[in-house]
Amino acid sequence: MNPRAKKTNDKLVGLAKEVLGEVNKGRNPTVEVPTRTLANVHFDEKKRVIRLGKDKQERSFFNVSQAKKFMQTFLVSAAIKEHLLESGKTTSIRDLFYMTKHSLGDTRQNTFEDQDESDPIIEDLEVTVDALREELHLFAKNRGALVGEITIVDSGDVIDCRRMGFGGYSIPSIVEEEVIQFRKVDAKFILLVEKDAVFRRLNEDKFWREHKCVLLHSEGQPARGIRRLVHRMHNELKLPLYVMVDNDPWGFYIYSVVKQGSINLAYESMRMAVPKARFIGLSSFDREKFQLPDSTLIKIDDSDISRAKQMLNYPWFQKKEWKKEIEHMLKSGVKLEIEALSAKGISFVTEEYLPKKLRDRDWLE
């Protein structure tokens, strides 16, 4: 095993030994699992990230309502240890579901009925032993792409991201140090864009070459692999991160997840969030600032209004600049997609919008 896999393996073995110790003492074996509920999530003002609280729930064997989950927890743990960590292999959470699903003895009772049962067990295990899903050797499908002024090593293969063509390097879900290493880095910053179409325009125009950056797209809400990768690049390479999303409440939320973390993955915020991330657009004020035509405007609907009002109550949107941003959207009653910039010219985003934003330091934090 590599050092990281051994560390994760030791955590799983330690968990099993604790339970076995209780069995040997004649006690009801119990596992304490941190509670992953909204009530146990808080915003850490000092670290500027969403974090999981200290509340825990017990999962014991001699409890009719908990016995199955107790068994499932150790079934999944054993499969990860024996089939993944010890062999140095990885697999998908779908594969793990089938690896651990079987009938119990001569009964018709299955260990798992469907993946909706096994996925939460994996998340419970992550937070219980304090290990990323990727450290458990579990992957999801690749999402997003990267190009730019950086060379990386992926599982021993040297990849020059300056030569990745129109589509870019496909970002894997497992991007830990033993898989991905950074080599020649000429980038001065990271630019993460929400839309594939915008990424392709910036890539075709070689924005990353002229402005010396690493360019990524997230296909909407960034997957864990993307968030973890930009976290690593920001912290290890000391590169500032700029995020470009649609001018609507959902775009703002994507930015906030990159910056503060998400409520659902609050237990991973310290290893995924980038508190110093900067929102570079689209801003609610860009319509006037860049004289975008009225034909590009989209009327906000009830769900947009409801979401925007919720955001005004979030601790991480309490800065006066952000309140002004969201309130302006509500007052104007319209929103904008990034592609609206194309109304000013196909390369307007590359040649004028982003260069001016960077030059004027026109961003929100």
C-alpha positions in Angstrom: 0.0 0.0 0.0 1.1 3.6 -0.5 1.2 5.7 2.6 -2.2 7.3 2.1 -3.9 4.0 1.5 -2.2 2.5 4.6 -3.4 5.4 6.7 -7.0 4.9 5.5 -6.7 1.1 6.0 -5.4 1.7 9.6 -8.5 3.8 10.3 -10.9 1.1 9.1 -9.0 -1.6 11.1 -9.0 0.7 14.1 -12.8 1.1 13.9 -13.2 -2.7 13.7 -10.9 -3.3 16.7 -12.9 -0.9 18.8 -16.1 -2.8 18.0 -14.4 -6.2 18.6 -13.1 -4.9 21.9 -16.7 -4.2 23.0 -17.8 -7.7 21.9 -15.0 -9.3 23.9 -16.1 -7.4 26.9 -19.7 -8.6 26.5 -21.0 -5.2 25.6 -23.4 -4.2 22.9 -21.1 -3.2 20.0 -21.7 0.4 19.0 -20.4 2.8 16.4 -20.6 6.6 16.8 -21.4 8.3 13.5 -21.3 12.1 13.2 -24.7 13.5 12.4 -25.0 14.8 8.8 -28.0 17.0 9.2 -28.6 20.7 8.7 -29.0 21.1 12.5 -25.4 19.9 12.9 -23.9 22.3 10.3 -22.5 25.7 11.1 -20.5 28.5 9.3 -17.0 28.8 10.8 -16.4 32.6 10.7 -12.7 32.2 11.3 -12.0 29.6 8.6 -14.8 31.0 6.4 -16.2 27.6 5.5 -19.2 25.5 6.3 -18.4 22.8 8.9 -20.0 19.8 10.5 -20.7 20.1 14.2 -19.9 17.7 17.0 -23.2 15.9 17.3 -23.1 12.2 16.9 -25.5 9.3 16.7 -25.0 5.8 18.0 -25.4 2.8 15.7 -25.5 -0.4 17.7 -25.8 -4.1 16.9 -28.4 -5.1 19.5 -31.0 -2.6 18.3 -33.7 -3.7 15.9 -33.8 -0.4 14.1 -30.0 0.0 13.8 -28.7 -3.6 13.4 -29.0 -3.6 9.6 -27.1 -0.3 9.2 -24.5 -1.5 11.7 -23.9 -4.6 9.6 -23.9 -2.6 6.3 -21.2 -0.3 7.7 -18.8 -3.1 8.3 -19.7 -4.9 5.2 -18.8 -1.8 3.1 -15.6 -1.3 5.3 -14.5 -4.9 4.7 -15.0 -4.7 0.9 -13.0 -1.4 0.7 -10.2 -2.8 2.8 -9.9 -6.3 1.1 -10.8 -5.5 -2.5 -9.6 -1.9 -2.9 -7.0 -0.7 -0.4 -5.1 -4.0 -0.1 -5.0 -4.5 -3.9 -4.3 -0.9 -4.8 -7.4 -0.8 -7.1 -10.2 1.6 -7.3 -13.9 1.2 -8.3 -17.1 3.1 -8.6 -19.7 3.4 -5.9 -22.0 1.5 -8.2 -19.6 -1.4 -8.4 -19.2 -1.4 -4.6 -23.0 -1.7 -4.3 -23.0 -4.9 -6.4 -19.8 -6.2 -4.6 -21.6 -5.9 -1.2 -25.1 -6.9 -2.3 -26.1 -10.5 -1.5 -28.8 -12.6 0.2 -28.3 -13.5 3.9 -28.1 -17.2 4.3 -31.1 -19.0 3.1 -33.4 -16.0 3.5 -34.7 -13.6 0.9 -33.3 -10.7 2.9 -30.6 -8.8 1.0 -27.7 -6.9 2.5 -28.7 -3.9 0.3 -31.9 -3.6 -1.8 -30.7 -0.7 -4.0 -27.9 1.9 -4.2 -29.9 4.4 -2.2 -29.1 2.3 0.8 -25.3 1.9 0.1 -24.4 5.4 -0.8 -25.4 6.9 2.6 -23.3 4.2 4.3 -20.3 5.3 2.3 -20.9 8.9 3.3 -21.2 7.8 7.0 -18.0 5.9 6.7 -16.2 8.9 5.2 -17.1 11.1 8.1 -16.7 8.4 10.8 -13.1 7.6 9.9 -12.3 11.1 8.5 -11.4 10.0 5.0 -12.4 11.3 1.6 -14.4 9.0 -0.5 -11.4 9.1 -2.9 -9.1 7.9 -0.1 -11.4 4.9 0.2 -10.5 4.2 -3.5 -14.0 5.0 -4.7 -14.4 7.2 -7.8 -17.2 8.8 -9.8 -17.3 9.5 -13.5 -15.0 12.2 -14.9 -16.6 15.6 -15.0 -15.2 18.9 -16.3 -12.1 19.6 -18.2 -8.8 21.6 -17.9 -6.3 23.3 -20.1 -3.6 25.9 -19.5 -0.2 26.7 -18.3 0.5 23.6 -16.2 2.0 20.2 -16.6 0.6 17.4 -14.5 1.5 13.8 -13.8 -1.5 11.5 -13.8 -0.8 8.0 -12.5 2.7 8.2 -13.9 1.7 9.7 -17.3 3.1 13.2 -18.0 0.4 15.5 -19.4 1.1 18.9 -20.8 -2.2 20.8 -20.4 -1.0 23.3 -23.0 -1.5 20.6 -25.6 -4.9 19.2 -24.8 -6.8 20.4 -27.9 -10.3 21.7 -28.1 -11.8 19.4 -25.4 -9.1 19.7 -22.7 -7.9 17.2 -20.1 -10.8 15.3 -18.6 -10.7 15.8 -14.8 -10.9 12.5 -12.8 -12.7 12.2 -9.5 -9.6 11.0 -7.7 -7.0 13.7 -7.7 -5.0 13.0 -4.6 -1.3 13.5 -4.4 -0.4 9.9 -5.1 -2.4 10.1 -8.3 -2.0 13.7 -9.5 1.2 15.7 -9.2 2.0 19.2 -10.4 5.1 19.8 -12.5 5.9 22.8 -14.8 3.6 25.6 -13.7 3.6 28.9 -15.6 0.1 29.9 -14.6 -0.6 33.0 -12.5 -4.2 32.2 -11.6 -7.0 29.6 -12.0 -10.2 30.5 -13.8 -13.1 28.1 -13.2 -16.1 28.6 -15.5 -19.5 27.1 -15.1 -20.3 26.4 -18.7 -18.7 24.0 -21.2 -19.6 26.4 -24.1 -17.8 29.3 -22.4 -14.8 27.1 -21.7 -14.6 26.1 -25.3 -14.7 29.8 -26.4 -11.9 30.7 -24.0 -9.9 27.7 -25.0 -10.3 28.2 -28.7 -9.2 31.9 -28.3 -6.3 30.7 -26.2 -7.2 33.0 -23.3 -5.2 30.8 -21.0 -2.0 31.3 -23.0 -2.3 35.1 -23.3 -3.2 35.6 -19.7 -1.1 32.8 -18.2 -3.7 30.8 -16.3 -5.2 27.3 -15.8 -8.7 27.2 -17.3 -11.4 24.7 -16.1 -15.1 24.2 -16.5 -17.4 22.4 -14.1 -20.5 21.5 -16.1 -22.7 23.3 -13.6 -22.2 22.4 -9.9 -18.6 21.3 -9.6 -18.0 17.6 -8.9 -15.9 16.6 -5.9 -12.8 16.0 -8.1 -12.9 19.5 -9.5 -13.4 21.1 -6.1 -10.6 19.0 -4.6 -8.3 19.8 -7.6 -8.7 23.6 -7.4 -8.3 23.4 -3.6 -5.0 21.6 -4.1 -3.8 24.0 -6.9 -4.8 27.1 -4.8 -3.1 25.9 -1.7 0.0 24.0 -3.0 0.7 26.3 -6.0 -0.5 29.5 -4.3 -2.6 30.4 -7.3 -5.6 32.8 -6.9 -9.0 31.3 -8.0 -11.6 33.2 -10.0 -15.0 31.8 -10.6 -17.3 32.7 -13.5 -21.0 31.6 -13.4 -24.4 32.7 -14.7 -25.9 35.8 -13.2 -28.7 34.0 -11.3 -29.2 32.6 -7.8 -28.0 29.2 -8.9 -24.8 30.6 -10.3 -24.2 32.5 -7.1 -24.8 29.2 -5.2 -22.2 27.4 -7.4 -19.7 30.1 -6.4 -20.5 29.8 -2.7 -20.1 26.0 -2.8 -16.6 26.5 -4.3 -15.8 29.1 -1.7 -17.4 27.9 1.5 -18.3 24.3 0.8 -21.8 22.8 0.8 -24.1 21.8 3.5 -24.3 18.2 2.2 -20.6 17.9 2.2 -19.8 20.0 5.3 -17.6 17.3 6.7 -15.2 17.8 3.7 -15.1 21.6 3.5 -11.6 21.9 4.9 -10.3 19.7 2.0 -12.5 21.2 -0.8 -13.5 24.8 -0.1 -11.4 27.7 -1.2 -12.3 30.6 1.1 -10.3 33.1 -0.9 -12.1 32.3 -4.2 -13.2 35.4 -6.1 -16.4 35.9 -8.0 -15.5 37.5 -11.3 -18.9 37.4 -13.0 -21.5 37.6 -14.3 -22.5 40.4 -12.0 -26.0 41.9 -11.7 -24.4 45.2 -12.6 -22.7 44.0 -15.8 -25.8 44.7 -17.9 -25.3 48.4 -17.5 -21.5 48.3 -17.2 -21.1 46.5 -20.5 -24.3 47.8 -22.2 -25.7 44.4 -22.8 -28.9 44.5 -25.0 -32.3 44.0 -23.5 -32.8 41.0 -25.7 -30.3 39.0 -23.5 -32.3 39.5 -20.3 -34.3 36.7 -18.7 -37.1 37.4 -16.3 -36.5 35.9 -12.9 -39.2 33.5 -11.8 -40.7 32.6 -8.4 -38.0 30.0 -7.7 -35.3 32.5 -8.4 -36.8 35.0 -6.1 -37.3 32.5 -3.3 -33.7 31.2 -3.7 -32.2 34.8 -3.8 -34.1 35.7 -0.6 -32.8 32.6 1.1 -29.2 33.6 0.2 -29.6 37.0 1.8 -29.9 35.1 5.1 -26.9 33.0 4.6 -23.9 34.1 6.9 -21.5 33.9 3.9 -23.6 36.4 1.9 -23.7 39.0 4.6 -21.0 41.3 3.1 -22.5 44.5 2.0 -21.2 44.0 -1.6 -23.0 40.7 -1.8 -26.2 42.0 -0.4 -26.1 44.8 -2.9 -25.5 42.3 -5.7 -28.4 40.0 -4.8 -30.8 42.9 -4.0 -30.0 44.5 -7.4 -31.0 41.3 -9.1 -34.3 41.2 -7.2 -35.0 44.8 -7.9 -34.3 44.6 -11.6 -36.3 41.4 -11.9 -33.9 39.9 -14.5 -31.0 37.5 -14.8 -28.3 36.8 -17.4 -26.5 33.8 -18.7 -22.7 34.0 -19.4 -23.5 33.5 -23.1 -25.3 36.8 -23.1 -21.9 38.4 -23.6 -21.8 36.9 -27.1 -24.3 39.5 -28.1 -21.4 41.9 -28.0 -19.3 39.7 -30.2 -18.3 36.1 -30.3 -15.0 36.7 -28.5 -16.1 39.6 -26.4 -15.7 37.5 -23.2 -12.1 36.7 -24.2 -11.0 40.0 -25.5 -12.8 42.6 -23.5 -15.0 41.3 -20.6 -12.5 39.1 -18.6 -9.4 41.3 -19.4 -11.2 44.4 -18.1 -12.5 42.6 -15.0 -9.0 41.4 -14.1 -7.4 44.7 -15.0 -9.9 46.7 -12.9 -9.8 44.1 -10.0 -13.6 44.0 -10.5 -14.6 41.0 -8.5 -16.4 40.1 -5.3 -15.0 38.0 -2.4 
